[in-house]
């Protein structure tokens, strides 16, 4: 069983345990692994019999926990096992070949093509054999070659697992979650590139690449003005280089130059010390690349074979994390994650400050195998202001000032605003309704003075109920600076919190000016990473970490971990195929932090041959849709921006919804709910993957599925088990 996913963060769990009886799936979103669930049952032959293994001709038997094939004819034979494979996916197959009969016996793994051995087909050596391959056929078999004679073969420890990135199923049922939160830049081969002013000496280039055709595809170019011939490229499914000396190439942890078409490969190129005259991604020596590229790293030392093995097996980590490596962060001279998801800059997270300019290349979300953003332990930020850069919106009050757009912000984009005072009390104001007591808020913004206002002050306010004030003054300079202030309100129940920024007004009748970008209001005791908002929708939710200073992002902002959440952002979603539950008996539980109930998005979509149930939002209420009756059943409202624990129970005729431990709304009667074996199960999305029109925008954590109805005591138990990990500020 494979579940496909799109966004996550590491976690700390309590000592409490969830109810196990009837538990079919528990996605805790704590860790990522590179191998999926075992696809071969009884591959170690510890149980009696040969299981689901069959022979084309001849006989199979289990002898001393080994699989014995005895042929009955002189023709070639095969051992089959119905997995099946998914064409285009990557797998790792292993087996033990033991000595039985003639030493001339030969065999090979076969899946449309021979995957290993001499001449790509024959293996006769004894011992453990491992093959990593991209499936071009739905079946995998062991082909045997008896050299024209009846022969005997012995195999053991047969294993096939999908090679990608997964989050494990804590229920023990192997419903692992395949992660699809990786982002990459796609280059069209006709002009797209990333231009970087980079002249630092280097000895190793490391990157994930997916060639999109077999022609010459430039990946990295190092030549001055790109008239020189220093580059790394792919051609005819091979990595080649020019202008580099003492070159060694590794692909997916192995010493080889071969890269498959339309598949992600991790490439390490070691070489003698090189000083680039420039650096470009997707272009080199008058040739562009039709490729996808992600996670580019440049080091001033060669990676060892152990470093390379670790790097491939741990895509969420830098090689500097390996115990015993001689590579330190000081050796990392360039690190472009290429995962920003928007904008024209490719940020350098090495600490060297070599940001690149993106020319034409576009972002591709939902990529497997490459580093999964949701599993990285860095903050996604938060912003209660629904329009963080667009002050023309009616949610912003503008008093005694005018505004002009299109100025360069700290990112280099033309998305900053100039505010111009027209009288003695100029300010911008945003009102957040529905706040409550005993909460701490942090406000921030980027500001810069003009020639007429350098040395003057601006004032940043946090205001409660228009009557309780907190403010702090900041002096304008010629450089961008991030200003911030924090306040905890402990008196009375608040009905509103106001964000206010006063601009200079020292010269009445003279138009005092200030540049403003990236306003932010957070319910937090410290300022977090900036999060762009546009009408409530988070656009640039991914924050790139600074590997030199792990507590900060590339903007220098303090990083606050957002634990215990599947951070779906704008491109959220998960899917599982063919989960068997008890027909008309089921319980679904999850923790979620919603952005906006008005968005009518899906928390889960359970689709079978006979029925369909959608959990989500309708008319700003937590709701359930039943396709057969064609109706939404609304249960009531929840608090957006807070963690909520929801329980949905189905017994065939009635639906119940609980938030926390309390039933929300009344019991809904729907006749003949019967889910049975689900054909498609969407988490944070509709089941028509990859159609993403109802992707959830928020956080989901600890997704639990039962094939029975939990009691009220069991619901309370599971709520208490997750409570400490899902507290609100």
C-alpha positions, 0 to 999 in steps of 0.5 A: 500500500502506498500513500502519496503526500504533499507537505510535513514537519518533524515531531515530538510526541507525548508518552500517552498511547493512542487506542490500537484496537481496529487501528488501520493507519496512523500517519504521525509525520515524524520522520522520513525514510528512503525505502517504502514498505516491503512488497514481498510477503514471506520473502525470507521463507520463515513461514511454511510453503512457497507463498505467492511464488510460482514457476513458469516450468518446473517446481518450487519448494521450501527447504530449510527456509530457502526457495528451491527451483527445480527445472523440468525442461532444458529451456530457460525458466522464471520465478514470478511474484505478482507485486505489481510494480508501478511503471516509472517508479524506482525500486530496490530489489535484493536477494540471496543466491545460494549454491545448489547444483551446477556452478554454471547456473545463471540467473537475472532479474527481469522487468521488461529488460534484464536489470543486472549481470553480465551482458545485462542478463546473467549472474552466476555468483553466489551471495547477496545481490542488490539492484536499483531500477526504474520500472518499465514493466508492471512485473518483476521476475527472476529469470534462470538460464540452465545452459540447456540442462535441467538445473536446481537453483536456491534463493533466499531473502527476496525483497522488493521495496520502492525507493523514494521518501516515505513517512512510516505508518505507526499502526504497523500495517505498512500503509506508509506515506510517500512524500511529494513536497519536493520542489525543483526548477524546470529549464526548457532547454531554449533559454532558461537559466539561473545566473550567479556571480560565483568565483569561489574555488571548488572541488565538488558539485552535488545536485539532483537532476532529471534529464527530460530528453537524451540530447545534450543537456547543460546542467552547470556552466563555469566558463567566463562569459560562457564562451569557455568550455567548463561545464557539466552536462547530461547526454545520451543518459550519461553525465559528462564534463569539460574543462575539469580535471581528475573527474570522478562521477557518482550517481545515486551513491554508485560510481557510474555516469549513467542517469535515467531519462525522466527520473531523479538522480543524485549526482556527485562530481568530484574534480581537481580544484576549479575557480569558476569565472561565473556560474550558471544553472541550465546553461554551459558553453552555448548550450541550454538544458532541458532538465529539472534541477534541485538541491545544488551544493558546491564544496571546496573539498572532494566528497569521500565514498562514505560521504557520497553514500550518506548523501544519497541515503539521507536526502533530508540532510547535508553531508556535514551531518554524517558522523566521521565526515571530514566535510564541514560547513566551512567547506560548503561554498554554495547551497541553492535548494531551488525550493522557494516556489516563487519569485526571481531569486534562487537563494544561497543558503551556504552563508556566502550570499551568492543568490542567483537570478532566475531567468525563465525557469519555473518551479515544479512542486510535488516532486518525490525523491528529492529533499522533501520540504515538509519533513525539514524541521524549519519554520513555515512562519505565520501571518495574521495580516491577510494582505502583507504587501498589497496596501491598496486592499480595503482591509488596510486603513490609509490615513493622510498618505498616498502610496506608490508601488513597484520598488525593489525589496530586499529580495530584489523583486519590485514588490515594495511600496513607498508611503508618502505623508500628506499631513501630520498623522500619516499611518497604515492600519490593519484590524484583526477581529476576534482576538482573545485575552492572555495572548502575545502578539509580535508585529514586524515590517521591513522599512527603508528611508529616502533621502529626505527621511533618513534619520527620522523615526517610524513607530510600530504599534500593537493595539488592543480594542483601540484603547490599550496601546503598545508602540516602539520607535525605529530610526530610518536608514538608507538600508532595509531593516526589519523592525519588530515589537512584541506585546502580551495582553493580559487584561480583559477579553480582546475583541480586536488587535490592530497593527499600525505603522506610523510614517514620518511627518516631521515636515508639515507640508513636505511629503515625507516618504518611507519604503515598506515591505513584508508586514507581519502580525503573529500570535507569538512571543518572538518574530518568525520567518516572513510569510507572504499573504494575499487574501489569506492564502499563503504564497511563499510558505517555504522558508530556506534555512541557513545551514551556517546558523541553524536557528535562522533563515536566509533573511536572518530571521529566527526560526521557530519550529512548527512541530507535529504538522503536515504543512500543506500550504498551497500545494497540500495533499495525500492519497492512499489506494485500496485501504480495506475498512469495515464497510459501514464502520469507520472512525477518522481522527486528525489534528488540524490547524485551519487557515480560513473556513471560508475556503471550502477545502477538503480535510479528507476524501474517501472514495470507494466503488460504492460510496464517497465521503468528504470531510471538509468545510462548507458554508464556513462550517466543519462538514461532511459530504455524502455523494450518494445523497448529494448533500453537505451535512454541516456540524458547526464552526471551529476556530481558525488558526488554532489546533483542533482535534476532530473525530468523525464516526460512521456506523452506516446510518449516522454521522457524528463529529467531535471537536476535542472531546465534545460532540459538535452539532447534532447527529446526522442521519444518512442511510446506507453509508458503505465505504468498504475497500476504498479505491482512493483516499485523499488526505488534504485533497480530493481523491482525483489526484493530481487534480488539486482544486480542493487542496487543503491550506493548513496543517494536518497532524496525527491522521488516524483511521479505524475500521470501527466506531470509537467510544467516547472514552476512546475519543477522549484518550486519543485527544489527551494523547496528542494534546501536549504536542498541539498547543496554541501560543 
